[in-house]
Amino acid sequence: MYAQGYFSYDSKKSGGITVSHLRFGTDKIRSTYLINDADYIACHNQSYVDKYDLVKGLKKAASLFSIQSGVQKSLIHTCLLL
């Protein structure tokens, strides 16, 4: 299994955002571009659900997941963007 990660951080002291682009695969990953069509997006700050367009970066039939009050809850089970 191979993995690649790219992380971008906001420079704000508080209220900043971190975006993580992670890839996993059985073949070597030779790509350096960011992920624009994700199979899975996780949001760990509930206030970002209304603040950012999280569904925009998902592939068709991908999953969006949100952590609410420290308990894992599926915000949108599967986004059927047909």
Buried (B, 14 or more C-beta within 10 A) or exposed (E): EEEBEEEEEEEEEEEEEEEEBEBEEEEEEEEEEEBEEBEEBBBEBBEEBEEBEBEEBBBEEBBBBBBBEEEEEEBBEEBEEE
